[in-house]
Amino acid sequence: MNHLIAAVQFITALPIKKNVPFAPNRMIPFFPVVGLILGGGLILFDMAAGMILPRSAVSLLDVILLLFLTGAFHIDGLGDTADGLYGCRSREAALAIMKDSRVGAMGLVAVWCGLSVKWAGIAGLSDHRLLLLLIIPAYARGAMLFGFRFLPYGRPDGTGRVFFDAPLRWIDFRWLLAPVFLSLFAGWRGAVINIVFLALTWALLVFYRRRMGCITGDMLGAMCEITESALFLAASATLWGGAQ
């Protein structure tokens, strides 16, 4: 439980004050479980708000709630990654831009697009809505495990270096099986989610490797946000029996 608590403290803004050991290689595998916790909170809020507000408004508030629960941790990474990787800059220049705390025009555009796609996807959910709200945040945080596993860290002297000292083993992906199992109850939409998840994760890893040859904390955050938005949108597609 200490490693789960550490994971919650690290990638969310939930007010857990317990002092626990900091062991990155033991904490990272619990990221999908943290996603399920966030999804559980999202379900409760969605049900309560849905009693008094239309679905479009509730969906917008769902997006805002995710930002609040995570302290905009990953959305900040999306903005920094867009600023750094846009254009034909060298790897060194891109890393320097991502380290800059200021957000540029491309970062703002990427954040706006990401949040808009997420809202559109959540607003389009009908069948299995609560189940999808539960598991998609878990998939998104599970995507980061592949970044840790398959790409080297891009800053030899960076603060995130410690998270890459011990490579993840395949057993460390075990908690990702939880949302995969739960997705079986979503019928065809569950199958679509798994296919899109694997394809998108692979595509992001290939892009990162070809563009940078490495990964950073900002790029991991971008993986999470892109995956979450894309999965919500894919789950809501009318082609798979979603809302009409």
Order of alpha helices (4+ residues) and beta strands (2+ residues): alpha-alpha-alpha-alpha-alpha-alpha-alpha-alpha-alpha-alpha-alpha
